[in-house]
Amino acid sequence: MTLEAFAAKIRACRDIVFFTGAGISTESGVPDFRSPGGIWTRYSPVYFDDFVSSAEARLRYWKMKSETHKLYKNVHPNIGHYAIKTFEEKGQLLGLITQNVDGLHRIAGVSKEKIVELHGTDRQVTCLGCGKLFPGEEIYQTLVGDFSPPVCDQCGGFLKPATISFGQSMPVEAMRRAQELSESAEVFIVIGSSLQVQPAASFPVLAKQGGAFLAIINRDPTPLDSLADFNHRGAIGDFFKELNRLITDG
């Protein structure tokens, strides 16, 4: 299928679900932490049980998160994020499932009610004791010099970025909503995901099984390419520029 035919296919669709991964944000300057020399190659993973049981592990985790926060706290949404917002404005967006924790979809203006953040968000910090939420920047500003792992000002519980760590259970409500969206989609569009991480990568399969038209837009091949009705390789920004033109001109 050509891009022109894909644009024609989705022009009038009302129940589109987007599924986004790291590839949509790298063009905003968000680093790929898994790449050679990336932060995740320089820090050993901190599993959730270790975070809870070890002060040393909590400090190592917060040092890593503080470093990642500095790398992308000032990045901005790009054409891909805003394009998805446009689909919402047109009444075509059923929902958005994202693996990203950078919060750029919200900054772009996609409604909170439309977004499922499978792995949480680094824009907030949560108390593991009482559940109190803090703006992320408020906590990161305190992590200077020889700092100690932060604790809650309300109950003294351990603070942790509101993201899912290794060994931590996936959020039940987010998983439920993602499954519901996947099964209800008329068109399911994967943007910038390698589709390697489970259970998130199962949602395009659910959508296809539910009768959805499946599109995968990614720089590199994915394990689900053969399942897709439409595949596109290349930069996400270039794809949306051309798609926007085709939809508008059509």
C-alpha positions as CSV (number, residue, x, y, z in Angstrom):
1,M,0.0,0.0,0.0
2,T,1.3,3.5,-0.9
3,L,1.3,6.4,1.5
4,E,-1.3,8.1,-0.6
5,A,-3.6,5.1,-0.2
6,F,-3.0,5.0,3.5
7,A,-3.9,8.7,3.8
8,A,-7.1,8.0,1.9
9,K,-7.8,5.1,4.2
10,I,-7.6,7.1,7.4
11,R,-9.0,10.4,6.2
12,A,-12.6,9.6,7.4
13,C,-11.8,7.0,10.1
14,R,-13.3,7.9,13.5
15,D,-11.7,5.3,15.9
16,I,-8.0,5.7,15.4
17,V,-5.6,4.5,18.1
18,F,-2.0,5.5,18.1
19,F,0.7,3.4,19.8
20,T,4.0,5.4,20.3
21,G,7.5,4.4,21.3
22,A,10.9,6.0,21.7
23,G,11.2,6.8,17.9
24,I,8.6,9.6,18.1
25,S,10.6,11.4,20.7
26,T,14.2,11.0,19.5
27,E,13.4,13.7,16.9
28,S,12.7,16.1,19.7
29,G,16.2,15.4,21.2
30,V,15.1,12.8,23.7
31,P,18.1,10.5,23.8
32,D,17.8,6.8,23.1
33,F,19.1,5.6,26.5
34,R,19.6,2.0,25.2
35,S,22.0,3.1,22.4
36,P,25.8,2.6,22.7
37,G,27.1,5.0,25.4
38,G,23.5,5.7,26.5
39,I,22.7,6.1,30.2
40,W,21.2,2.5,30.5
41,T,24.6,1.1,29.3
42,R,26.4,2.9,32.1
43,Y,24.1,2.1,35.0
44,S,23.1,-1.3,36.1
45,P,19.3,-1.7,36.4
46,V,17.8,-1.1,39.8
47,Y,15.0,-3.6,40.3
48,F,11.9,-2.5,42.2
49,D,12.5,-4.8,45.2
50,D,16.1,-3.5,45.5
51,F,14.8,0.1,45.4
52,V,12.4,-0.7,48.3
53,S,14.9,-2.6,50.4
54,S,18.2,-0.8,49.8
55,A,19.2,2.8,50.5
56,E,22.3,2.3,48.2
57,A,20.0,1.1,45.4
58,R,17.7,4.1,45.8
59,L,20.6,6.5,45.7
60,R,22.0,4.8,42.5
61,Y,18.5,4.9,40.9
62,W,18.0,8.6,41.7
63,K,21.5,9.5,40.4
64,M,20.5,7.8,37.1
65,K,17.1,9.5,36.9
66,S,18.6,12.9,37.8
67,E,21.0,12.5,34.8
68,T,18.2,11.5,32.4
69,H,16.1,14.3,33.6
70,K,18.8,16.9,32.8
71,L,19.1,15.4,29.3
72,Y,15.4,16.0,28.3
73,K,13.8,18.3,30.7
74,N,13.9,21.1,28.1
75,V,12.9,19.2,25.0
76,H,9.7,20.0,23.2
77,P,7.1,18.1,21.2
78,N,7.7,17.7,17.5
79,I,5.5,17.4,14.4
80,G,4.6,13.8,15.3
81,H,3.2,14.7,18.7
82,Y,1.3,17.6,17.3
83,A,-0.1,15.6,14.4
84,I,-1.7,13.1,16.9
85,K,-3.2,16.1,18.7
86,T,-4.7,17.2,15.3
87,F,-6.4,13.8,14.9
88,E,-8.0,14.5,18.3
89,E,-9.2,17.9,17.2
90,K,-10.8,16.3,14.2
91,G,-12.7,13.8,16.4
92,Q,-10.8,10.9,15.0
93,L,-8.6,9.9,18.0
94,L,-10.1,7.1,20.0
95,G,-7.0,6.9,22.2
96,L,-3.2,7.1,22.5
97,I,-1.1,4.3,24.0
98,T,2.5,5.3,24.7
99,Q,5.5,3.5,26.0
100,N,7.3,6.8,26.6
101,V,7.7,8.5,29.9
102,D,8.8,11.9,28.6
103,G,5.3,13.5,28.8
104,L,5.6,15.1,25.4
105,H,2.2,14.0,24.3
106,R,0.6,15.9,27.1
107,I,2.7,18.9,26.5
108,A,1.6,18.8,22.8
109,G,-2.0,19.1,24.1
110,V,-3.4,15.6,23.7
111,S,-6.2,15.3,26.4
112,K,-5.2,13.4,29.5
113,E,-8.3,11.3,29.1
114,K,-7.1,10.1,25.7
115,I,-3.6,9.0,26.9
116,V,-2.5,5.7,28.4
117,E,1.0,6.0,29.7
118,L,1.9,2.3,30.0
119,H,5.2,2.9,31.7
120,G,4.2,6.0,33.7
121,T,5.7,9.5,33.5
122,D,8.9,11.1,34.6
123,R,7.0,14.4,34.8
124,Q,5.7,13.3,38.2
125,V,7.1,11.7,41.4
126,T,5.1,9.5,43.6
127,C,5.3,8.5,47.3
128,L,5.4,4.7,47.6
129,G,3.9,5.1,51.1
130,C,0.8,7.4,50.8
131,G,0.6,7.9,47.1
132,K,1.1,11.6,47.1
133,L,2.1,13.0,43.8
134,F,4.7,15.7,43.3
135,P,5.7,17.7,40.1
136,G,8.9,16.0,38.9
137,E,10.9,19.2,38.5
138,E,10.1,20.1,42.2
139,I,11.9,17.0,43.4
140,Y,14.8,17.0,40.8
141,Q,15.7,20.5,41.9
142,T,16.6,19.2,45.3
143,L,19.0,16.5,43.9
144,V,22.2,18.5,44.0
145,G,25.6,17.8,45.4
146,D,25.9,14.9,47.8
147,F,22.2,14.3,48.1
148,S,20.2,11.6,49.8
149,P,17.3,9.7,48.3
150,P,14.2,12.0,48.7
151,V,11.4,11.1,51.0
152,C,7.8,12.3,51.3
153,D,7.1,15.5,53.2
154,Q,3.7,14.1,54.2
155,C,4.5,10.5,55.5
156,G,8.2,10.0,55.2
157,G,7.8,7.3,52.6
158,F,10.2,6.6,49.7
159,L,9.8,8.9,46.7
160,K,10.1,7.4,43.2
161,P,9.5,8.8,39.8
162,A,6.0,7.7,38.6
163,T,7.5,5.2,36.1
164,I,7.5,1.5,36.0
165,S,10.9,0.0,37.1
166,F,12.4,-3.4,36.3
167,G,10.5,-6.0,38.4
168,Q,7.6,-3.7,39.1
169,S,4.1,-4.8,38.2
170,M,2.5,-3.0,35.2
171,P,-0.3,-0.7,36.2
172,V,-3.5,-2.6,36.1
173,E,-5.8,0.3,35.0
174,A,-3.4,1.4,32.2
175,M,-3.2,-2.2,30.9
176,R,-7.0,-2.5,31.0
177,R,-7.5,0.7,29.1
178,A,-4.8,-0.2,26.5
179,Q,-6.5,-3.5,25.9
180,E,-9.9,-1.9,25.6
181,L,-8.6,0.7,23.1
182,S,-6.7,-2.0,21.1
183,E,-9.8,-4.2,20.8
184,S,-12.0,-1.2,19.8
185,A,-9.7,0.4,17.2
186,E,-10.8,0.8,13.6
187,V,-7.2,1.7,12.7
188,F,-4.2,1.0,15.0
189,I,-1.1,3.0,14.1
190,V,2.3,2.1,15.6
191,I,4.7,5.1,15.6
192,G,8.4,4.7,16.5
193,S,8.3,1.5,18.4
194,S,10.6,-1.5,17.9
195,L,7.7,-3.7,19.3
196,Q,10.3,-5.7,21.3
197,V,9.1,-4.9,24.8
198,Q,6.4,-7.1,26.3
199,P,3.6,-6.9,27.3
200,A,3.3,-3.6,25.4
201,A,4.1,-5.1,22.1
202,S,1.0,-7.4,22.4
203,F,-1.4,-4.5,21.8
204,P,-1.0,-4.3,18.0
205,V,-1.7,-8.0,17.9
206,L,-4.9,-7.6,19.9
207,A,-5.9,-4.8,17.5
208,K,-5.3,-6.9,14.5
209,Q,-7.2,-9.8,16.0
210,G,-10.1,-7.4,16.7
211,G,-10.3,-6.5,13.0
212,A,-8.3,-3.2,13.0
213,F,-6.3,-2.0,10.1
214,L,-2.7,-2.2,11.4
215,A,-0.1,0.3,10.3
216,I,3.6,0.3,11.5
217,I,5.7,3.4,11.0
218,N,9.3,2.9,12.2
219,R,12.9,3.6,11.2
220,D,13.8,-0.1,11.4
221,P,11.9,-3.4,10.8
222,T,9.9,-4.9,13.6
223,P,8.8,-8.4,14.5
224,L,5.2,-7.6,13.5
225,D,5.8,-6.1,10.1
226,S,4.3,-9.2,8.4
227,L,1.1,-8.7,10.3
228,A,0.7,-5.1,9.3
229,D,-1.6,-3.8,6.5
230,F,0.8,-0.9,5.9
231,N,4.5,-0.5,6.7
232,H,6.6,2.6,6.4
233,R,10.3,3.0,7.0
234,G,11.9,6.4,7.6
235,A,12.0,9.4,9.9
236,I,8.8,10.0,11.8
237,G,8.8,13.8,11.2
238,D,9.1,13.3,7.4
239,F,6.3,10.7,7.5
240,F,3.9,13.1,9.2
241,K,4.8,16.0,7.0
242,E,3.8,14.0,3.9
243,L,0.8,12.4,5.6
244,N,-0.5,15.8,6.7
245,R,-0.1,17.2,3.1
246,L,-1.9,14.2,1.6
247,I,-4.8,14.4,4.0
248,T,-5.2,18.1,3.5
249,D,-4.9,18.0,-0.2
250,G,-7.2,15.0,-0.5
